[in-house]
Amino acid sequence: MVRKQATKVAGKHEVRTLALLAQKGGAGKSTLALHLAVLAQQEGLRTLLVDLDPQRSTAAWWRARTAETPELVETDPDSLAAVLDAARADGVQLVVVDTRPSAERDAVTVARLASLSLIPTRPSILDLRAIGATAELVRETRRPGGIVLNACPPGRGGMDASIVSEARSGLRDYGLPVVPVAIHQRADLAHALIDGRAVSEFAPTGKATRELRQLWRWAKENMA
């Protein structure tokens, strides 16, 4: 399975699914999905990216890549269960799902199938308010979830900026774990995407890569 849905049948095995969900656009779902997928692939996991967003930003990034991994499927939420079954049969170990901005039925479908749903949010008050519906639907599925602060202004002296600290405190009201590491707005994150790379390929020892590795570590530890 590379660009099309898998049909090969083999012995079934465990496949874990990491979904990126948010009702508001611009939260960074696609960016986090592709960076995390590459990190997982670099770690030795056979990884599949599933692009459910009609904008197909993840698919456009993938087509610009030289490498053919992680693999990619473009589909819709109603087909996700079939894609996961095919991935399991084909030996995929991790599926990373990029979704459209939504807190509707399609998001519920994805959250129910996910081993972990990550909800990215910027630290501004409007963004923080916008994730309430997404957090509620993840809680109602009784599946693991977490909130990650994304595109944050860098702090000083190893400390979070005040807006990030305040956001982290406010997010506790949503009843989901808040990922300990915040992902900061860094130039490497944008530059890496131009030619279809992830930041861990573009700047493997940079601060952005270190933060994303911490996020990936947290995600692994919290998947069902």
C-alpha positions as CSV (number, residue, x, y, z in Angstrom):
1,M,0.0,0.0,0.0
2,V,1.5,3.3,-1.0
3,R,-0.9,5.7,-2.7
4,K,-4.0,3.6,-3.0
5,Q,-6.1,1.8,-0.4
6,A,-4.5,-1.5,0.5
7,T,-6.2,-4.7,-0.6
8,K,-3.5,-7.2,0.1
9,V,-4.6,-9.8,2.7
10,A,-2.1,-11.1,5.2
11,G,-2.2,-12.2,8.9
12,K,-3.8,-9.4,10.9
13,H,-1.9,-7.6,13.6
14,E,-2.3,-4.6,15.9
15,V,-2.4,-1.3,14.2
16,R,-2.6,1.9,16.2
17,T,-4.3,5.0,15.0
18,L,-3.4,8.6,15.9
19,A,-6.0,11.2,14.8
20,L,-5.6,15.0,14.7
21,L,-8.9,16.7,15.3
22,A,-10.0,20.4,15.7
23,Q,-13.2,22.3,14.9
24,K,-11.3,25.5,14.0
25,G,-9.1,25.7,10.9
26,G,-5.6,26.9,11.3
27,A,-4.8,24.9,14.4
28,G,-2.1,22.9,12.7
29,K,-3.6,19.5,12.3
30,S,-2.0,18.8,8.9
31,T,1.4,20.0,10.0
32,L,1.5,18.0,13.1
33,A,0.1,14.9,11.3
34,L,2.8,14.8,8.8
35,H,5.7,15.6,11.2
36,L,4.5,12.9,13.6
37,A,4.1,10.4,10.8
38,V,7.7,10.9,9.6
39,L,9.0,10.6,13.1
40,A,7.2,7.3,13.5
41,Q,8.6,6.1,10.2
42,Q,12.1,7.1,11.2
43,E,11.7,5.1,14.4
44,G,11.0,2.0,12.3
45,L,7.2,1.8,12.3
46,R,5.5,1.2,9.0
47,T,3.3,4.3,8.9
48,L,0.4,5.3,6.8
49,L,-0.9,8.9,6.5
50,V,-4.7,9.1,5.9
51,D,-5.9,12.5,4.5
52,L,-9.6,13.0,5.2
53,D,-9.5,16.8,4.7
54,P,-11.0,17.9,1.4
55,Q,-8.3,20.5,1.1
56,R,-5.8,17.7,0.8
57,S,-2.9,19.7,2.3
58,T,-1.2,16.5,3.6
59,A,-1.5,14.8,0.2
60,A,0.0,17.9,-1.5
61,W,2.9,17.8,0.9
62,W,3.3,14.0,0.3
63,R,3.4,14.5,-3.5
64,A,6.3,16.9,-3.1
65,R,8.4,14.3,-1.3
66,T,11.3,12.3,-2.7
67,A,10.8,9.5,-0.2
68,E,7.8,7.2,-0.6
69,T,7.3,6.8,3.1
70,P,5.2,7.3,5.1
71,E,2.6,5.9,2.8
72,L,-0.5,7.8,1.9
73,V,-4.2,7.2,1.4
74,E,-6.7,10.0,0.4
75,T,-10.3,9.1,1.4
76,D,-13.3,10.2,3.5
77,P,-14.4,9.5,7.1
78,D,-17.0,6.9,6.1
79,S,-14.3,4.8,4.5
80,L,-11.8,5.1,7.4
81,A,-12.8,1.8,9.0
82,A,-12.2,-0.1,5.8
83,V,-8.8,1.7,5.4
84,L,-7.8,0.6,8.9
85,D,-8.8,-3.0,8.2
86,A,-6.8,-2.9,5.0
87,A,-3.8,-1.3,6.8
88,R,-3.9,-4.0,9.5
89,A,-4.0,-6.8,6.9
90,D,-1.1,-5.2,4.9
91,G,1.3,-4.9,7.9
92,V,0.9,-1.2,8.7
93,Q,1.8,-0.5,12.3
94,L,0.7,3.2,12.7
95,V,-2.0,5.2,11.0
96,V,-1.9,9.0,11.3
97,V,-5.2,10.6,10.3
98,D,-5.5,14.2,9.2
99,T,-9.1,15.5,9.3
100,R,-11.1,18.5,8.1
101,P,-12.0,21.2,10.7
102,S,-15.1,19.7,12.3
103,A,-16.8,18.8,15.5
104,E,-19.6,17.0,13.7
105,R,-20.4,13.3,12.9
106,D,-17.3,12.8,10.8
107,A,-15.1,13.8,13.7
108,V,-17.0,11.5,16.1
109,T,-16.4,8.6,13.6
110,V,-12.7,9.3,13.6
111,A,-12.4,9.7,17.3
112,R,-14.2,6.4,17.9
113,L,-11.7,4.5,15.7
114,A,-8.6,6.3,17.1
115,S,-6.1,4.9,19.6
116,L,-5.5,8.5,20.5
117,S,-7.1,11.8,19.4
118,L,-4.8,14.9,19.6
119,I,-6.5,18.3,19.5
120,P,-4.1,21.0,18.5
121,T,-4.8,24.6,19.5
122,R,-3.1,27.9,19.3
123,P,-2.8,29.7,22.7
124,S,-5.1,32.7,21.8
125,I,-8.4,33.0,23.6
126,L,-10.5,32.5,20.5
127,D,-8.7,29.3,19.6
128,L,-8.9,28.0,23.1
129,R,-12.7,28.6,23.2
130,A,-13.1,26.9,19.8
131,I,-11.9,23.5,20.9
132,G,-14.6,23.0,23.5
133,A,-16.9,21.0,21.2
134,T,-14.0,18.8,20.0
135,A,-12.9,18.1,23.5
136,E,-16.4,17.1,24.5
137,L,-16.9,14.7,21.6
138,V,-13.6,13.0,22.4
139,R,-14.6,12.6,26.0
140,E,-18.0,11.2,25.0
141,T,-16.3,8.5,22.9
142,R,-14.4,7.3,26.0
143,R,-11.3,6.9,23.8
144,P,-7.9,8.4,24.8
145,G,-7.4,12.1,23.9
146,G,-5.1,15.0,24.6
147,I,-4.7,18.7,23.8
148,V,-1.5,20.1,22.4
149,L,-0.6,23.8,22.4
150,N,0.7,24.5,18.9
151,A,2.2,27.5,17.0
152,C,3.2,29.1,20.4
153,P,5.4,32.1,20.7
154,P,8.8,31.0,22.1
155,G,9.5,31.9,25.7
156,R,12.8,33.0,27.3
157,G,15.3,31.2,29.5
158,G,13.6,27.8,28.9
159,M,10.3,29.1,30.3
160,D,7.0,29.2,28.4
161,A,5.7,32.6,27.3
162,S,3.0,33.9,29.6
163,I,0.2,33.4,27.1
164,V,1.2,29.7,26.8
165,S,1.3,29.3,30.6
166,E,-2.1,30.9,30.9
167,A,-3.5,28.8,28.1
168,R,-2.2,25.6,29.7
169,S,-4.0,26.5,32.9
170,G,-7.3,27.3,31.2
171,L,-7.2,24.1,29.1
172,R,-7.5,21.9,32.3
173,D,-11.2,22.8,32.3
174,Y,-11.8,20.7,29.2
175,G,-11.3,17.4,31.1
176,L,-8.6,16.0,28.8
177,P,-4.8,15.8,29.4
178,V,-2.7,18.7,28.1
179,V,0.5,17.5,26.5
180,P,3.4,18.7,28.6
181,V,5.4,20.0,25.6
182,A,4.2,23.0,23.6
183,I,5.1,23.2,19.9
184,H,6.5,26.6,19.2
185,Q,6.3,28.7,16.0
186,R,9.8,28.1,14.4
187,A,11.0,28.9,10.9
188,D,12.3,25.3,10.5
189,L,8.8,24.0,10.6
190,A,7.7,26.0,7.6
191,H,10.9,25.7,5.6
192,A,10.9,21.9,5.8
193,L,7.6,21.6,4.1
194,I,8.5,23.4,0.9
195,D,10.1,20.4,-0.7
196,G,8.1,17.7,1.0
197,R,10.3,17.1,4.0
198,A,9.4,17.0,7.7
199,V,11.3,19.1,10.2
200,S,13.1,16.0,11.6
201,E,14.6,15.5,8.1
202,F,15.3,19.2,7.5
203,A,16.8,20.1,10.9
204,P,17.2,16.9,12.8
205,T,19.0,18.5,15.8
206,G,16.9,21.7,15.9
207,K,14.5,22.8,18.7
208,A,11.4,22.1,16.6
209,T,12.5,18.5,16.1
210,R,13.2,18.1,19.8
211,E,9.7,19.4,20.7
212,L,8.0,17.1,18.2
213,R,9.9,14.1,19.4
214,Q,8.6,14.9,22.9
215,L,5.1,15.1,21.5
216,W,5.5,11.8,19.7
217,R,6.8,10.2,22.8
218,W,3.8,11.4,24.8
219,A,1.5,10.2,22.0
220,K,3.0,6.7,22.1
221,E,2.6,6.5,25.8
222,N,-1.0,7.5,25.7
223,M,-2.4,5.4,22.8
224,A,-4.9,2.7,23.7
